Amino acid sequence: MELPIAVDLKGKTAAVTGAGGVLCSEFSKALAACGANVALIGRRFETLEKVAEEIRAEGGICKSYEANVLNPGDMRAAAKNVEKDFGPCCILINGAGGNSPLAATGHEYYASDRADGADAVNSGKSLFDLDPEDVSAVFDLNFLGTFISTQALARSMGMGGVIINISSMNAFTPLTKIPAYSGAKAAVSNFTQWLAVYFSKTGIRVNAIAPGFFRTAQNENLLFGEDGAPTERTKKILAATPMERLGVPGDLIGTLLYLVSNEASGFVTGAIIPVDGGFSAYSGV
């Protein structure tokens, strides 16, 4: 893997939750390429092993741990096994998260008589139709998953430890249609700042990366039609992104490596860094 900057992580244990996903699998590969021993944590062992095979093929060191970030017992067991295999966690990437179409409205504005078919999954669904359990599932995965994983994996973290949470640019300004995901990522950003203060006397730094619009499995149905053409929503996104493109996973690696490096960012904690092509900075005029 070609890295944008050189960071020496040899001998350090890095745990990545959601490591089977599009973005976090790239994070895992980058950390391994820098010499870290990478613990891949996720709900499906087979998915993690596909990532592990790619890392090992490049000479990296890693191991897969099947665990649900919403299950404290799972995460405590994973943390114990990671420490047994590689030693105490030095770097934690809280990457598990995602959205669900069940927790999204069908259109951007409330109009009880409108059902224009713009969203094939939720056409006509309003705020009042959303099931609190579906909203809770999205909120829990993003916020509680970060909370529980931190409880389990940061317990043995010592001086020089680094925690990076994955927020979103919609934590700065909520996006239309996805109230649960926007609220959950705002909570992740707030928790990042809280943790930064809480751990400040222990030498542990806590920051967050807030990706903009990246093409992933979670947002595929919102960004592209069945024919692969950009949806009207995607056209609006690109019009509101000064750099006029969607992100690719490699766009995040430089920021990740900067934040995990105590030499490069040793005085940076409590920061939420947008990597969004200018989306969060653009007012529209």
C-alpha positions in Angstrom: 0.0 0.0 0.0 1.4 3.4 -1.0 1.2 5.8 2.0 0.9 9.6 1.7 3.2 10.2 4.7 5.6 8.0 6.6 4.7 7.1 10.2 6.5 4.5 12.3 4.1 2.3 14.3 6.3 -0.7 14.7 5.5 -2.7 17.9 2.2 -0.8 18.5 -1.1 -2.5 18.8 -3.9 -0.9 16.8 -7.5 -2.0 17.2 -10.0 -1.1 14.4 -13.7 -1.7 14.9 -15.8 -2.0 11.8 -12.6 -3.2 10.1 -14.5 -5.1 7.4 -16.1 -1.9 6.0 -14.9 0.0 3.0 -13.2 2.9 4.9 -12.0 1.0 8.0 -10.5 -1.8 6.0 -8.3 0.9 4.3 -7.5 2.3 7.7 -6.4 -1.2 8.8 -4.2 -1.7 5.8 -2.5 1.7 6.3 -1.8 1.0 10.0 -0.4 -2.4 9.1 1.8 -0.8 6.4 3.2 1.5 9.1 4.3 -1.5 11.1 1.4 -1.8 13.6 0.0 -5.1 14.8 -3.6 -4.6 13.8 -6.6 -6.2 15.5 -9.5 -6.3 13.0 -12.8 -6.2 15.0 -16.2 -6.8 13.4 -19.4 -8.8 13.4 -18.4 -11.2 10.6 -15.2 -13.2 10.8 -15.3 -14.1 7.1 -15.4 -10.4 6.1 -12.5 -9.5 8.4 -10.4 -12.4 7.1 -10.7 -11.1 3.6 -9.1 -7.8 4.8 -6.6 -9.8 6.8 -5.5 -11.8 3.8 -4.8 -8.5 1.9 -2.8 -7.2 4.8 -0.8 -10.4 5.2 -0.1 -10.5 1.5 1.7 -7.1 1.9 3.7 -8.4 4.8 1.6 -6.9 7.5 0.7 -8.4 10.9 -3.0 -8.7 11.9 -5.6 -10.9 13.4 -9.4 -11.0 13.2 -11.7 -10.9 16.2 -15.4 -11.4 15.7 -17.3 -9.2 18.1 -20.4 -7.0 18.2 -19.6 -3.4 19.4 -23.0 -3.2 21.0 -22.3 -6.2 23.2 -20.1 -5.3 26.2 -19.2 -8.9 26.8 -18.1 -9.4 23.2 -15.9 -6.3 23.4 -14.4 -7.2 26.8 -13.5 -10.7 25.4 -12.1 -9.1 22.2 -10.0 -6.7 24.2 -8.6 -9.5 26.4 -7.7 -11.6 23.3 -6.1 -8.6 21.6 -3.9 -7.9 24.6 -3.0 -11.6 24.9 -2.0 -11.7 21.2 -0.4 -8.3 20.7 -0.1 -6.5 24.0 -2.1 -3.5 25.3 -4.0 -1.4 22.8 -2.0 1.7 21.8 -4.3 2.9 19.0 -8.1 2.6 18.8 -10.0 3.4 15.7 -13.8 3.5 16.5 -15.0 2.9 13.0 -18.0 0.7 13.5 -21.1 2.6 12.4 -23.5 3.2 9.6 -27.0 4.3 8.6 -30.2 2.4 7.8 -32.9 3.4 5.2 -35.5 2.4 7.9 -34.4 5.5 9.9 -34.7 7.9 7.0 -37.5 10.0 5.7 -38.6 9.7 2.1 -38.2 13.4 1.2 -36.4 16.4 2.5 -39.4 18.5 3.6 -42.6 17.6 5.4 -45.7 17.5 3.3 -48.3 15.0 4.3 -49.8 14.7 0.8 -46.5 14.2 -1.0 -45.3 10.9 -2.2 -43.3 11.6 -5.3 -41.3 8.4 -5.5 -37.9 10.2 -5.2 -36.7 7.6 -2.7 -37.7 4.0 -3.7 -37.1 2.7 -0.2 -39.0 5.4 1.8 -41.2 7.1 -0.6 -43.7 9.2 1.3 -42.4 8.3 4.7 -42.3 11.3 7.1 -40.9 11.9 10.5 -44.1 10.6 12.0 -43.8 7.3 10.3 -40.3 6.5 11.6 -40.2 3.6 14.2 -38.2 4.7 17.3 -36.6 1.2 17.4 -35.2 1.8 13.9 -33.9 5.3 15.0 -32.4 3.8 18.1 -30.6 1.1 16.1 -28.8 3.7 14.1 -28.0 5.9 17.1 -26.8 2.9 19.2 -24.6 1.5 16.5 -22.8 4.8 16.0 -22.7 6.3 19.5 -23.0 3.4 21.9 -20.7 1.3 19.7 -18.1 3.9 20.1 -18.8 4.2 23.8 -18.7 0.4 24.5 -15.6 -0.1 22.4 -13.8 2.7 24.2 -14.7 1.2 27.6 -13.3 -2.2 26.6 -10.2 -1.3 24.6 -9.0 1.9 26.3 -8.9 0.5 29.8 -5.3 -0.8 29.4 -4.2 2.1 27.1 -1.2 4.0 28.6 0.7 7.2 28.0 0.9 8.0 24.3 -2.3 6.2 23.5 -4.5 7.5 20.6 -8.2 7.1 20.1 -9.8 8.2 16.8 -13.5 8.2 16.4 -15.3 8.4 13.1 -17.8 11.2 13.0 -19.2 12.8 9.9 -19.6 16.3 8.3 -23.3 16.0 9.0 -22.3 16.4 12.7 -21.7 20.0 11.9 -24.9 20.6 9.9 -27.6 17.8 9.8 -28.4 16.4 6.4 -31.9 16.1 5.2 -33.7 12.7 5.3 -31.3 11.1 7.9 -32.2 12.5 11.4 -30.9 9.4 13.3 -27.5 9.2 11.6 -27.0 13.0 11.8 -27.9 13.0 15.5 -25.7 10.0 16.2 -22.6 11.5 14.5 -23.2 14.8 16.4 -23.1 12.7 19.6 -19.9 11.0 18.5 -18.3 14.4 18.0 -19.4 15.6 21.4 -18.2 12.4 23.0 -14.8 12.8 21.3 -14.4 16.2 23.0 -15.6 14.8 26.3 -13.1 11.9 26.1 -10.3 14.3 25.2 -10.8 16.2 28.4 -11.4 13.1 30.5 -8.2 11.4 29.3 -6.1 14.5 29.2 -4.1 13.8 32.4 -3.2 10.3 31.2 -1.4 11.1 28.0 -4.2 9.7 25.8 -5.3 11.8 22.9 -8.8 11.6 21.4 -9.7 13.1 18.1 -12.2 12.4 15.3 -12.3 12.3 11.5 -15.4 13.7 9.9 -15.6 12.2 6.4 -17.7 14.0 3.8 -19.5 12.1 1.1 -17.8 8.8 0.2 -19.3 6.1 -2.0 -19.8 3.1 0.3 -22.2 0.2 0.7 -24.2 2.2 3.3 -25.1 5.1 1.0 -25.1 3.5 -2.4 -28.9 3.6 -2.7 -29.0 7.3 -1.8 -26.2 8.4 -4.2 -26.8 6.3 -7.3 -29.7 4.8 -9.2 -29.9 1.2 -10.3 -28.4 2.2 -13.6 -25.4 3.7 -11.7 -26.3 7.2 -12.6 -26.0 9.9 -9.9 -29.3 10.6 -8.2 -30.7 14.1 -7.8 -29.4 14.1 -4.3 -25.9 13.3 -5.5 -26.1 16.2 -7.9 -27.0 18.5 -5.1 -24.1 17.1 -3.0 -21.6 17.7 -5.8 -23.0 21.2 -6.3 -22.4 21.9 -2.6 -18.9 20.4 -2.5 -16.3 23.0 -3.7 -14.0 20.3 -4.9 -16.9 18.9 -7.0 -16.3 15.2 -6.4 -17.1 12.4 -3.9 -14.3 11.2 -1.7 -12.3 8.0 -2.1 -10.9 6.0 0.9 -7.4 7.1 0.2 -8.4 10.7 0.9 -8.7 9.8 4.6 -5.3 8.1 5.1 -3.2 11.2 5.5 -5.4 12.6 8.2 -5.5 9.2 10.0 -1.7 8.8 10.0 -1.3 12.4 11.1 -3.6 11.8 14.1 -2.1 8.5 15.2 1.4 10.0 15.2 2.4 11.5 18.5 5.3 13.2 16.8 3.1 14.9 14.2 0.0 15.7 16.4 1.1 15.4 20.0 -0.6 18.6 21.0 -3.8 17.8 19.1 -6.7 16.5 21.1 -10.5 17.1 21.1 -10.4 18.0 17.4 -13.0 16.9 14.8 -11.3 17.2 11.4 -13.5 17.3 8.3 -12.3 15.6 5.2 -15.1 16.5 2.9 -13.9 18.5 -0.1 -15.1 21.8 1.5 -18.7 20.6 2.0 -18.9 21.8 5.6 -17.3 25.1 4.8 -19.6 26.1 1.9 -22.6 28.2 2.6 -24.1 27.8 -0.9 -23.4 31.4 -2.0 
